[in-house]
Every structure is written in structure tokens, then in C-alpha cells.
Amino acid sequence: MPSSMPVPPAMDQPPARSPAPADVPDALAFEDLSFRYAAHLAVDQVSLAIAPGEVVCLLGPSGCGKSTLLRLAAGLEAVQQGRVWLAGQVVGGPSINVAPERRRVGLVFQDYALFPHLKALDNVAFGLTSLPGSERRRRALEALDRVDMAGYANAFPHQLSGGQQQRVALARALAPGPQVMLMDEPFSGLDARLRTQVRDQSLAVLRAAGTATMMVTHDPEEAMAMADRIAVMREGRLLQVATPEVLYLSPASAYVAGFFGDLEHVAAKVRDGAAWTPCGPVPAPGHPDGASVRVLIRREAWRPSDDGTAVTVVRARSLGPVVEAVLVLTDGQQVTARLPGPRPPAAGSVLFVRLDQDQAFVFAPGTPT
């Protein structure tokens, strides 16, 4: 298996970090992988490689194939078509399925799957059965210390908060020294404030351990906070694989653009290589002059500006740090914008705004979203 697998040319896949040496194999790779549940095609010709130490998030709605890919990587499902590679070795294919316990992968699930009758230390030590008792205890305590949970070694799961249980589950997955960490919606059961804290702590632990990680999530903010690269999925296929910045600023499709924030749809015509909106031009490479196009504009793209275009406020409300306002453009189109807060402008007032071109994207009419 080459250390960098080919991907479909339509996918934008810039490196998120300095490339690994050519003789270092990918930590995890999928090669032309497809998988069906009866008549349902859950994974459709997926090729993706994850470098040692890299964090890649699979992002998409429920049912798009994210968790199936994770199960194929773990060996919990047998490969039907294509191959799964770990550290340069084929571990899954139509005629091979290396058992999960022999793949050196760590697994962290949404429900943490801790044994309720075992203390935290014993939960972490559970996967270290090949080691002598004293070494098992040392390794388990070391793993708990990595996640700042050594002080809870003798606590049972029911005595721990959700965030503490998640960290114990992470310690258990890290204790055997896995080549790859596989995480399936690991933070979705936590409240918003705790989720951010535990997510940041977990990412720091994974970075320090140098463990390649593939994480499944439906939350674009979580993916952007965690990942070196994000793989956006829809109906079993990879639509775009790129760094968070590239996905946000250069989405390959209207669907990908919409996954990273609410969009306003503005009709426009192309002239001199730009789509002319009521708030100014947006570059439209590849669209011929005279073409009717759809400009997708992030709600955060509108900027107050003394030399901008006049718009009329229909209504506005404060969301704290931002104001959400419904605006009427000069041609009568209505859009929703998020403007600097916290004081909302009065209904009927006139504002002057300009458009941040980095947050506006031009697509042909009828492009699926």
C-alpha cells in the first residue's frame, strides 16, 4: 500500500501537516471500500488515508456511512469490497478479516461502554490481560494519569460524571498502545460546556500520545475544533476531504458549504467573471458571462461599512455577541444576517453593509444542497 492513497480528483485534499517520510506507511487507509446492509449501500467506493499522528473527522448526517466505516476499520464488520490497511498491512478484504483484538486499535463509543461492576482502574486494565498483574496495574494507572483521572482509580462508573467516564474510556482505549484510535460520537452525551472542555482535554491527550485518530461526528464545530482534516460524507460517499479552513472557505459543493453554517441564497448574473449581487460582485470562476447563478452567502458574511450598500432592517434580535437581522436588499430580496452585537438596529432603519467575499460561494442554479 503506498503511503498516500489516490483520491478522486474532485476532492480537495491539501496536507494538514508536513508529510510523513515516504517509507512510513499510513496508520489507517481505506482502499475503494464499499459495504451493503441488505439492499442499502452504506459505504460507496471510499478511499481515504490517515497519517501517523493525524486526527481525521468523518462528518455527515446520521445514516451517511460514518459509523460503518469505523466498524470496518475496527474489524467489527467484514469487508465486502475493497481493503482496509493498518500500518501498511492489509487487515480487511473480501478474503481476510483480522480479528478486532489483533488490530491494535482503540475504541471509544458514545456510551463509553464501561463495566459498571468494575472500578475505573480495573476498567482500564481490562484490555491488558497479556501482562503480569503488577505491570497491568502500572500501565492502567499511567493511562488514568494521562487523562487526569488517577485520583479516581477506585471509583465505580456510577460515581463519576459523564465527562469523567469519557476520560476513563479514553484511558482504557489508550492503555494497550493502539496504532489508531477510533472514536464514535464520543462527546455527544455531554452538555455543551462540558463537551468543549472534555473534547479539548481529549485532543491534548491524543496529540501527546501521537496516536492517529479517526473520529465520527455529525457536529461541524466539533470536527473543526478537533481535526487536521475533515472528510465530509453523504449517502456513503466522500464529498470532500480537506483542512477545516479549506472546507469553510472553499467548499467543493453547495452541500458542503451548507454543512458549515446557515446560508442565504441570492440570485445573480455573471458579468466580467463575477456574480453581481445587490451588495457587490463575488468572483465566479468557471461561470460564463450572462449566466444566471445562485450565490450562497454565510449569514456572518455581512459587514457594517460606511461605504457599503444600503439595506433596510425588517426585524432584528440580539443573540448576545451578535445580532440576527432580516434585511431587505436593493432588489427586494430578503436575507438573514448576523452582525456585530449586542444592540439590534430598529425595524425600518437603514444600514450600510458590504459582503465578505471569502464567505460567498457561486454555484449553478439547481445545484443540490
N, C-alpha and C positions, 0 to 999 in steps of 0.2 A: 504493500500500500504506500503510495507516495505521501510525503509529509504534508502536502497541501492538495486536497482533492479538488477536481474541477467542479464548478457550479454553473448553472445555466447562465448564459451571457447577459440576460436581462437583470440579473441580481447584482446589486452594488455591494461589494464586499471588501472595503479597504481595510488594511491591517489596523488593529486596535492597539498594537504594541510592536516592539521590534520583533521581527520574525525569528522563530527558533532556528538553530542551525539545521542545515539540510539533513544531517544524519540523525536528528531527533524526531522520532515518529510522533504523530498526533496522539494525544491522550485518548481521544474518542473520535470515531469517524463513522458516519453512515454513508454507504455507497449504494445509490439507486434503490433505496428501500421502499417497498410497498407492503401494505398489510390490510387484510379484509377481516371484518367480523360479519360472517354470512354474506349478505348482498351489499353491505356497507363498506365502501373503500375509506378506511380511516387514515391511512398514510399513502401518499401517492408520489412515488419516484423521488424521494427525498435524499439529497446528498449534502452533507454538512460535516465539517471537521472542526474539532476543538483542540487548541494547542495546550501543552502543559502549562498549568498555572492560569489559564484563561477562564473567565466567567462568561458564559453564554446563556441568555434567557430565551426560552421559547415563549412567544407572546401570541395570544389569539383568543377568540371566544371559546366558550365551552363546546366540546364536540368537534374541534378542528383537528385533533390528532396529536396534541402536545403530550398528553399523558401516555398515549400508546407508544410514542417514540421513546419516552423514558422507560417504559416497561420493556421495550425491545432492547434498549441499552443494558438494562439490568438482567436480562435473561428471564424475566417473568412471562414473556410471550416468545414463542418460537418464530424465527424469521421465516417468512413465506417467499419473499423475493428480495434480492439484494444481499448486502453483507454489513455486519457490524464489526468494527475493528476497535481493539483496546491496545494501546501502546504498541502498535504495529503488528498485532496478532489478530487473526480472524477468530471471533468468539461466537458469531451468529451468522447462519446462512441456511439455505434450503436443506443442506445435509449435515449441519453442525449446530449444536446449541450447548455451549459450555454452561454448566450449572451456575446459578447466581452466586453461590458461596465460593466459587472458584474464579470469579471475575475481578476481585479486588475493587469493588465499587461500594461506596457508602450510600445509604438510602435514608432520606428524611421526608416524611409524609406530613400531610396537613394535620392529621390527628395524633402525630408524634409516635403512636404505637408503643408506648412504654408499658412494661408489665406492672400492673397495679400492685401485685404482691411482693415486688422486689424494690429494695431501696435504690436510690439513684446510683450509688456505686456499683451495685450488682447489675442494674440495667446496663450500665456502660461496659461492665466486664463480661456480659453475656456472650458477646461475639469473639471473645479471646480464649476460647476453650482449649486451643492448642498449646497455650503457655502454662508453665507451672503456676501454682496458686499465688505465690508471692509476686511473681512478675505480672500476673493478671491484675492484681491489686495496684501495683505501682503504675502500670500503664493506664488503668482506669482513673486513678487519682490524677495522673498527669493530664489526661484528656479533660476531666472536670475542671482542673485548674486553668486550662486554656480558655474555657468559656466562663471563668469566674464563678464556678459552682462548686469548688472543692469544699466550701463550708457547709454544703447541703448533701454531702455524701451519704449520710444516714437517714435522709428524709425519704418518705414514700411519695409517689407521684401526686396523691391527693392532697399532700401537704404543701405542694408547690403551686405557684401561679402559672398561668398559661405561658408567659414568657420564660419562666424558669424551666418548665417542662420542655419547651422548644430547645433551650440551650443544652439540656441533658440529652435530648435526642440527637443534637448535633455532635455532642461529645461521644456518644455511642457510635455514631457513624464514622467519626474521625479516628477512634481508638485503634482499629486494625491497620491504619496507614493506607487508606484506599488510593488507587491511582486516579479515580474520578469520583466526585460527589454528585449524586443525583437528588434533586430536591423538587418535590411536587407540591406547589402552593403552600410552602412551609409556614408562611406568616399570615395566611388569610383568616385564621381563627382568632387573631388578636385584635384588640381595639386600635384605632388609628394612631394614637400617641405611642402606645407600647409597641405597635408594629414597626414604626420608624426606628425606635431605639434598639429593638432586638435585631432588626434587619441590619442596621449599621454594625452592631457588635458581631453578628454572624459573618458579615462580609470581611471585617477585620481579621477574624479568626481564619477564614478560608485563605485570605491573602497571605497571612503569616505562615500558614502551613504549605502554601504553594500548590494547593490542590486544584486541579482542573474541575470546573463545576458546570453542570447543565441544570438550570432551574426552570421549572414550568410556572407560568403566571398568566393571569388574564388582566393584570393591572399594569398599564403602560408606565405609570410613575415609578412603580416598584422596579420594573425592568430597566428604566433609565438610570435609577439610582444604583442598581447592582451590577449591571452588565458592562463588559468590554465590548461585546457585540450583542445585538438583538436579532433573533430570527422570527419574523412575522409570519404566522401561519393562517391559512384559510382553507377549509374543506380538504385537509390532508396535504396541502402543498405549501412549500415555502414561497412567499411572495417577494421578500427582500431580506437580505442579511447584511447588516451594516452596524457601524457605531451608533450610539444614541444620537449624536449630533447630526450625522448624515441622514438618519431616518427622519429626524424632526425638520431639517432644513431642505432636504432633497428627497422627498418620498417618491417612490417609483410609480405609485398609483394613487388614485383618489381614495381607495380603501385604506391604504397605509397611512395617508395623510390624516384621515378621519380617526384613526386609532389613537392619535396623539393629541387630541383636543377637539373641541367643538369647532365646526367650520360654518361660515356663511357662504352661500352660493350667489355669485354675481354674474350676470350675463354681460358679455363684452364682445367687441370686434377687434380683429388683429389689424394693425397698421404699422408699417415700418418695423416689423419684428417684435411688436409689443401689443399686449391686450389692453385696450384703453377702457379703464373703469371710470366711474364718476369721480373717483378720488385719485386719478392719475394712472400712468402706464405701469404694467407689470411685464417683464421680459417673457416672451413666448417663443422660445427656440423650437423649430420643427413645425410650427403652425404657419400656413401661408397667409399672406396679406389678404384681407377680405373675409377670412374665415370667422364664423361665429364660434365662440369658445365659452367655456364655463371657468370662471376664476373662483377657486376655493380659498377663502381668507380666514385665518385664525382670528378668533374674537380678540385676542391680545394684540393683533397687528395694528390696530388703530391708535394713532398717537396725536394728542393735542399739539397744534402747531399754529403759530400766528400767521404763517404764510400758507396754510393748508386750505382745503376745500370746505366751504360752509355746509353744515348738515343741521337738521332740526331734531331736537330731542322729543321723542314721543312719550317715553317714560323712563325712569331710572331708579335704581335702588342700590344702597350700599351693601357690599359684601365684606366690609372691613377694609382690608388693604386695597381693594379695587371696587370700582363702581360698575355695575352691569347696566348698560343703557341701550334702549332700542332707538335707532337713528333712522331718519329718512334722508336718502341721498338725493342729489340734484335731479336725478331722472325718475324719482318716485320709488325706487327700490328701498325696502326696509332691511336693515341688518342689526344684529345684536353685537355690541362691542363691550370689551372690558377695559375701562380707562382707570388711570391712577385715582385712588380714593383719598379719604373716605367720604367726602361730601358729594352727594349726587346733584347734578345740574337740574334745574327746574324744567318741568314739562313745558314744551313750546319754545324753550330758549334755543339760540343758535350757537353751535360750536364750530371751531375750525380744526380740522383733523387732516393728517396725512397718513399714507399707508406704508408700513414696513414691508418692503418688497421681499425680504427673506421669509416672510410668513404668509405669502400669497403664491398659489400654485395654479398653473394653467393646464386645463385638460379639455379634450374634445367633448362636445355635448353627448350625453348618453353614457359617459364613462361610468362603470358600476362603482358604487360606494359601499 
